[in-house]
Amino acid sequence: MERPKLSCCALVAEGLLRITDEKAPCISHGMNFDGGRVVQFRLGIMSAYSYLLSSCGSGLLIDPVRELGNYSRYLDEHGIRLEGVFLTHMHADFVAGHIEASERYKVPVFIPRGTGAGFSHIPVGGDSEFRLGRLTLRFFSAAGSACDDVCLAVGTTAGDPALVFIGDAAEGTERRSPGPDWLPLLSGCGSGTRFYPAHETDDCGEGWFSLDGMRRRFLARTGGPVPPPERTCRIGPRDTESLRIINRSGPPVVDWENPYAPETPDISEAAPRSRVVDVRNAARYASGHIPFSLNIESNGRLEYWAGALFDPLDGALIVTGGNGEEIADAGRRLRIVGFDVCGFPFSAWKRAGFPVRRSSFVSAPELARALESDGKALVLDVRTRAEWECCRIARSVNIPLRELQERVGEVCSRKIAAVVCASGYLSAIAAGILERCGGRDVCRLTGGVGSWIEEGFPVVRGRASRSHA
């Protein structure tokens, strides 16, 4: 009998499809050009790009994240002397590494004028021009962007732009028209010019846009802007302004050797309003955890979901894990999105004799029997609306995880047979939110919707008129 084709959900659950998310900036692209070299670093877990532009042994770091390890190693290995740091905009998805780099290498920070920054910097705008080795750097206002967005065109020895660092400009055109600087720039670019964004989108190809691609985006036949696609991954809207504030004020330099402060367990933290994040895997969390803590497993988008569910300006996150090494890794990653971190191993909580809660799993056959025996029970699916419409369990309601804290009242009075997602990662976070909001123990479907499909149970496909009960 021919095996049925598996959906992405089932492939994820079965381990045949793995979403790779680099947790440190890794080189994703490098190119030599007339007079210089550009190296692109990708932070996959945040869908962010940063760059090192170099010429004649001098370098400019563009839009770096806060942890400089991989940038520093590249500079050392290639004998490049850093001359400055440039931010195209005040990033809203992560804490930038401008202060870290400035302090470590004693170099100036170039940022768009009008940002209201609270640290020493060199403001740049449409009339700014600098030299880097054999390259000419010309700054100009981003297309239709706010006053704190600036792009950088890199001129070669021949005088033509070879590269343009566009920051967030390619994402804002659905709301604003292209600025006047773009028309002469695009007219003066050759077909080989590459446009490098600060954030990954679903149409930026190998990490950059061609001249034709940029023209399609900004110069549609109607004369209006081309609506950009969504980013691959995005934090917000909860903390976007908080991160801008942190970047504008000049974030403190981090001791990356000791990224979290050891903490003594405190019973007062076992409360629904606490900011306790458990980074152990879902099975270990389910077997026992601090009451009302959220399970955001470190083997996944820890930075993303912590940033989406907590505000870094509200204070430190208390992180618990299996050991100090696990907590330190979480601390380094959470620092990238602006959090101060303190923490302790979960074993210390248990040794202190503080209360422990447990949660449970339900298998696909057990869930099928529960739904059959109780006509009022429902399944809470916390995937995105698009994923839910692609394939879902009958009688499931959809509240995407990003919206659950605000919409939990829609299901708090209903009997929830299980919380589900694609493979189990998001349902672990959702169960903690439900526990925090109502004190209820909620079952999770082992293996998520993928396991339901693998067991041969039916799914519903297609759009629905409503996503919740």
Residue pairs with C-beta under 8 A, 6 or more apart in sequence:
6 14
6 16
6 453
6 454
7 390
7 391
7 450
7 453
8 17
8 422
9 387
9 390
9 391
9 422
9 423
9 448
9 449
9 450
9 453
10 449
10 450
10 453
10 454
11 17
11 450
12 18
12 19
12 422
12 423
12 448
12 450
13 422
13 423
13 424
13 447
13 448
13 449
13 450
13 451
13 453
13 454
14 450
14 454
20 44
21 44
21 45
21 300
21 301
22 42
22 43
22 44
22 45
23 44
23 45
23 333
24 43
24 67
24 69
24 70
25 41
25 42
25 43
25 50
25 64
25 65
25 67
25 70
25 71
26 41
26 42
26 43
26 44
26 70
27 39
27 40
27 41
27 42
27 70
27 74
28 40
28 41
28 42
28 49
28 207
29 38
29 39
29 40
29 42
29 206
29 207
29 208
30 37
30 38
30 39
30 40
31 37
31 38
31 194
33 156
33 162
33 163
34 156
34 157
34 158
34 162
35 55
35 133
35 134
35 135
35 156
35 157
35 162
36 53
36 54
36 55
36 132
36 133
36 134
36 135
36 154
36 156
36 162
37 53
37 54
37 55
38 51
38 52
38 53
38 54
38 154
38 163
38 196
39 51
39 52
39 54
39 74
40 49
40 50
40 51
40 196
40 207
40 208
41 49
41 50
41 51
41 52
41 64
41 70
41 71
42 48
42 49
42 200
42 207
43 49
43 50
43 65
43 94
43 336
45 233
45 301
45 302
45 303
45 304
45 333
46 65
46 93
46 94
46 233
46 235
46 303
46 304
46 336
46 337
47 199
47 200
47 231
47 232
47 233
47 234
48 63
48 65
48 91
48 93
48 94
48 198
48 199
48 200
49 63
49 196
49 197
49 198
49 199
49 200
49 207
50 61
50 62
50 63
50 64
50 65
50 71
50 198
51 61
51 62
51 63
51 165
51 196
52 59
52 60
52 61
52 62
52 71
52 74
52 75
52 80
53 59
53 60
53 62
53 132
53 135
53 154
53 163
53 165
54 60
54 78
54 80
54 132
54 133
55 132
55 133
55 134
55 135
56 133
56 134
57 79
57 80
57 81
57 133
58 80
58 81
58 83
58 132
58 133
59 75
59 80
59 81
59 82
59 83
59 132
60 82
60 83
60 84
60 85
60 86
60 132
60 137
61 71
61 82
61 84
61 85
61 86
61 97
61 101
62 85
62 86
62 87
62 88
62 152
62 165
63 86
63 87
63 88
63 91
63 96
63 165
63 167
63 198
64 71
64 85
64 96
64 97
64 98
64 100
64 101
65 94
65 95
65 96
65 97
65 336
66 94
66 95
66 96
66 97
66 100
66 251
66 254
66 335
66 336
67 97
67 100
67 254
67 256
67 332
67 335
67 336
68 97
68 100
68 101
68 104
69 256
71 97
71 101
72 104
74 80
75 81
75 82
82 101
82 105
82 107
83 107
83 132
84 107
84 108
84 109
84 110
84 122
85 97
85 98
85 101
85 102
85 107
85 108
85 109
85 110
86 109
86 110
86 111
86 124
86 152
86 165
87 96
87 98
87 109
87 110
87 111
87 112
87 247
88 112
88 142
88 149
88 150
88 151
88 152
88 165
88 166
88 167
88 168
88 198
89 112
89 142
89 145
89 148
89 149
89 150
89 167
89 168
89 198
90 96
90 111
90 115
90 117
90 148
90 244
90 247
90 248
91 198
91 243
91 244
91 247
92 235
92 236
92 240
92 241
92 243
92 244
93 199
93 234
93 235
93 236
93 240
93 243
93 307
93 337
94 235
94 243
94 303
94 336
94 337
94 338
95 243
95 246
95 247
95 251
95 335
95 336
95 337
95 338
96 247
96 251
98 109
98 111
98 247
99 109
99 119
99 250
99 251
99 252
99 253
100 251
100 253
100 254
101 107
101 109
102 108
102 109
103 253
108 120
108 121
108 122
109 119
109 120
109 121
109 122
110 121
110 122
110 123
110 124
110 130
110 139
111 117
111 121
111 122
111 123
111 124
111 148
111 150
112 123
112 124
112 125
112 147
112 148
112 149
112 150
113 123
113 124
113 125
113 147
113 150
114 123
114 125
114 147
114 148
115 123
115 147
115 148
115 248
116 248
117 248
117 249
117 250
118 248
118 249
118 250
119 249
119 250
124 139
124 150
125 139
125 140
125 141
125 150
126 139
126 140
126 141
126 181
128 138
128 139
129 136
129 137
129 138
129 139
130 136
130 137
131 137
134 156
134 157
135 154
135 155
135 156
136 154
136 155
136 159
137 152
137 153
137 154
137 155
138 152
138 153
138 154
138 155
138 161
139 150
139 151
139 152
139 153
140 150
140 151
140 152
140 153
140 181
140 185
141 149
141 150
141 151
141 179
141 181
142 149
142 150
142 151
142 166
142 167
142 168
142 169
142 172
142 179
143 151
143 169
143 172
143 173
143 176
143 177
143 178
143 179
143 181
143 182
143 218
143 225
144 169
144 172
144 173
144 175
144 176
144 177
144 178
144 179
144 225
145 167
145 168
145 169
145 172
145 176
145 179
149 167
149 168
149 169
149 172
150 167
151 164
151 165
151 166
151 167
151 169
151 181
152 164
152 165
153 161
153 163
153 164
153 185
154 161
154 162
154 163
154 164
154 165
155 161
155 162
156 162
160 188
160 189
160 190
160 193
161 185
161 188
161 189
161 190
161 193
162 192
162 193
162 194
163 193
163 194
163 195
163 196
164 185
164 189
164 193
164 194
164 195
164 196
165 196
165 198
166 195
166 196
166 197
166 198
166 209
166 214
167 197
167 198
168 197
168 198
168 199
169 197
170 195
170 197
170 201
170 204
170 209
170 214
170 217
170 228
171 197
171 199
171 201
171 228
171 231
172 228
173 217
173 218
173 225
173 226
173 227
173 228
174 225
174 227
174 228
176 225
177 224
177 225
178 218
178 219
178 225
182 218
186 211
186 214
186 215
186 218
186 219
189 211
190 211
191 210
191 211
191 212
192 211
193 210
193 211
194 208
194 209
194 210
195 208
195 209
195 210
195 211
195 213
195 214
196 207
196 208
196 209
197 204
197 208
197 209
199 231
199 234
200 207
200 231
200 232
200 233
201 228
201 229
201 230
201 231
201 232
202 229
202 230
202 231
202 232
203 213
203 229
205 213
209 217
216 226
217 225
217 226
217 228
218 225
218 226
220 226
233 301
233 304
235 243
235 303
235 304
235 307
235 308
235 337
236 307
236 308
238 307
238 308
238 309
238 310
238 311
239 307
239 308
239 310
239 311
239 312
239 337
239 338
242 311
242 312
242 313
242 338
243 307
243 312
243 337
243 338
245 313
246 312
246 313
246 338
251 338
254 335
256 332
256 335
258 328
259 328
259 331
259 332
259 335
259 341
260 319
260 327
260 328
260 330
260 331
260 341
260 342
260 343
261 316
261 340
261 341
261 342
261 343
262 324
262 342
262 343
262 344
263 318
263 342
263 343
263 344
264 344
264 348
265 344
265 348
265 349
265 352
265 354
267 352
267 354
269 276
269 290
269 318
270 276
270 290
270 291
270 292
270 354
270 355
271 291
271 292
272 292
272 436
272 437
272 439
274 292
274 293
274 318
275 310
275 314
275 315
275 316
275 317
275 318
276 290
276 292
276 293
276 294
276 317
276 318
276 319
276 320
277 293
277 294
277 295
277 296
277 306
277 310
277 317
277 318
277 319
277 320
277 330
278 285
278 289
278 290
278 293
278 294
278 295
278 296
278 319
278 320
278 321
278 346
279 295
279 296
279 297
279 298
279 302
279 319
279 320
279 321
279 326
279 327
279 330
280 295
280 297
280 298
280 320
280 321
280 322
280 326
280 346
281 297
281 299
282 295
282 297
282 424
282 425
282 428
282 444
284 322
285 295
285 297
285 359
285 428
286 358
286 359
286 360
286 361
286 428
286 444
287 358
288 346
288 350
288 356
288 357
288 358
289 295
289 346
289 356
289 357
289 358
289 359
290 320
290 346
290 349
290 354
290 356
290 357
291 355
291 356
291 357
291 435
292 432
292 435
292 436
293 320
293 432
294 309
294 429
294 432
294 433
294 436
295 428
295 429
295 431
295 432
296 302
296 305
296 306
296 309
296 428
296 429
297 425
297 428
298 321
298 326
298 329
298 330
298 333
300 425
302 330
302 333
302 334
303 333
303 334
303 336
303 337
305 401
305 429
306 317
306 334
306 337
306 339
307 337
307 338
308 402
309 405
309 429
309 433
310 317
310 339
312 337
312 338
312 339
312 340
313 338
315 340
316 339
316 340
316 341
316 342
317 334
317 339
317 340
317 341
317 342
318 342
318 343
319 327
319 330
319 331
319 334
319 341
319 342
319 343
320 327
320 343
320 344
320 345
320 346
320 349
321 327
321 330
321 343
321 345
321 346
322 345
322 346
323 345
324 345
327 341
327 343
327 344
327 345
330 341
330 343
331 341
331 343
334 341
335 341
349 356
350 356
357 435
357 441
358 441
359 431
359 435
359 441
359 442
359 443
359 444
360 441
360 443
360 444
361 443
361 444
361 445
361 446
362 370
362 417
362 418
362 443
362 444
362 445
362 446
363 445
363 446
363 451
364 445
364 446
364 447
364 451
364 452
364 454
364 455
364 457
365 455
367 379
367 393
367 417
367 418
367 443
367 445
367 452
368 457
370 377
370 417
370 418
371 377
371 379
371 394
371 395
371 417
374 415
374 417
376 414
376 415
377 395
377 415
377 416
377 417
378 395
378 396
378 397
378 411
378 414
378 415
378 416
378 417
378 469
379 393
379 395
379 396
379 397
379 416
379 417
379 418
379 419
379 420
379 445
380 396
380 397
380 399
380 411
380 416
380 418
380 419
380 420
380 430
380 442
381 388
381 392
381 393
381 396
381 397
381 398
381 399
381 419
381 420
381 421
381 449
382 398
382 399
382 400
382 401
382 404
382 419
382 420
382 421
382 426
382 427
382 429
382 430
383 398
383 400
383 401
383 420
383 421
383 422
383 426
383 449
384 400
385 398
385 400
385 467
387 422
388 396
388 398
388 464
388 467
389 461
389 462
389 463
389 464
390 461
391 449
391 453
391 459
391 460
391 461
392 398
392 449
392 459
392 460
392 461
393 420
393 449
393 452
393 457
393 459
393 460
394 458
394 459
394 460
396 420
397 410
397 411
397 467
397 468
397 469
398 464
398 467
398 468
399 407
399 408
399 410
399 411
399 467
399 468
401 421
401 426
401 429
401 430
401 433
404 430
404 433
404 434
405 433
405 437
407 468
408 433
408 434
408 437
408 438
410 468
410 469
411 468
411 469
412 434
412 437
412 438
412 440
414 469
416 434
416 440
416 442
416 443
417 443
418 442
418 443
418 444
418 445
419 427
419 430
419 431
419 434
419 442
419 443
419 444
419 445
420 427
420 444
420 445
420 448
420 449
420 452
421 427
421 430
421 448
421 449
422 448
422 449
422 450
423 447
423 448
423 450
424 444
424 445
424 446
424 447
424 448
427 444
427 445
427 448
428 444
430 442
431 442
431 444
434 440
434 442
435 441
435 442
445 451
445 452
447 454
449 459
452 459
453 459
